[in-house]
């Protein structure tokens, strides 16, 4: 796809980052919206993992409504990252160390998820995901939801033409630490395994690209695999795209990473995102308009 500097085509990239990452994404978009900058009007929205949930949420509800829900939630008692998160990271690091490249990693992660296949988890996870979405229909505008085929390790991108229910697409993209999520007899795992947590490379050909990365572009993958966000952004710019990458500021970065699955931190993450979005509105107006 060719672009020109005056092309109006805009892409919004919503990266993964767990429960707090989702809240921060909603906060950023709502903060921008509060200043009159509506990035949900993007010609393309790319959602990965927590960003896939955010993409589906923003397709069905206004940013202020989603932010209000995140801020009003009564957080449970904080429990920290927990053993499950630590165990998953330990397994993930071990698989990375034994993998030759990103494709090999995806195959190994898929095989491990299939080995832990759990039919009862599937139903529970779909119910959980559906409850997070204010609507279950694909929007008319282009939304891409990333995942990985657990059987082959091949990257997968779902959209409204894929014949896959939106809830199932999001459930597959967020299947990060347990079993593979099955759709039509095939298992899928988290879209973050495709190419880092953002998958910004899918915005190639779009003139203006806004990347929201709750994890700050950090990656456990070796740099030589070429999957890091910085590498993806360099490639987009080399192709003629203008790119802005937004990451959590220093005052809120402790809410992510190891704490990403701590749901008690969601209101704080949402508030931090909203404040940051309002502060960034002037900087991003030229890019977006």
RASULUR-V790254 format. One record per pair of residues at least 12 apart in sequence whose C-alpha atoms are under 6 Angstrom apart, sorted by sequence separation. I is the first residue (numbers start at 1). J is the second residue. D is the distance in whole Angstrom. If there is no record, write none. Layout:
# RASULUR-V790254
i = [I;I]
j = [J;J]
d = [D;D]
This chain:
# RASULUR-V790254
i = [145;217;145;144;175;176;144;175;143;172;174;172;173;173;138;147;146;22;138;12;136;11;196;201;216;10;11;13;14;16;18;195;204;10;11;12;13;14;15;16;17;30;208;210;214;9;11;16;30;207;208;209;210;211;212;213;16;207;208;15;14;130;150;150;149;150;155;27;110;148;148;147;147;148;147;146;107;106;117;116;113;114;113;60;60;57;59;52;46;44;45;46;47;48;44;52;49;101;49;49;48;81;16;15;15;78;76;75;21;10;71;9;12;17;70;9;10;11;12;13;14;15;17;10;7;2;1;3;20;19;18;19;18;23;27;31;30;24;28;32;20;23;24;27;28;31;32;23;27;31;20;24;28;32]
j = [157;229;158;158;189;190;159;190;159;188;190;189;190;191;160;173;173;50;166;42;166;42;227;232;247;42;43;45;46;48;50;227;236;43;44;45;46;47;48;49;50;63;241;243;247;43;45;50;64;241;242;243;244;245;246;247;51;242;243;51;51;167;187;188;188;189;194;67;150;188;189;189;190;191;191;191;153;153;179;179;179;180;180;134;135;133;139;145;143;142;143;144;145;146;143;170;173;225;174;191;191;259;197;197;198;264;264;264;214;206;267;206;209;214;267;207;208;209;210;211;212;213;215;209;207;205;205;207;260;260;260;261;261;266;270;274;274;269;273;277;266;269;270;273;274;277;278;270;274;278;269;273;277;281]
d = [6;5;5;6;5;5;5;5;6;5;5;6;4;5;6;5;6;5;6;6;6;5;6;5;5;5;6;6;6;5;5;5;6;5;5;5;5;5;5;5;6;5;6;6;6;6;6;5;5;4;5;5;5;5;5;5;5;6;6;5;5;6;5;5;5;6;6;6;4;5;5;6;5;6;4;5;4;5;5;5;5;6;5;6;5;5;6;6;6;5;5;5;5;5;6;6;5;6;4;6;5;5;5;5;4;5;5;4;5;6;5;5;6;5;6;6;5;5;5;5;5;5;6;6;6;6;5;6;5;6;5;5;5;6;5;4;6;5;4;5;5;6;5;4;5;4;5;5;4;5;6;5;4;6]
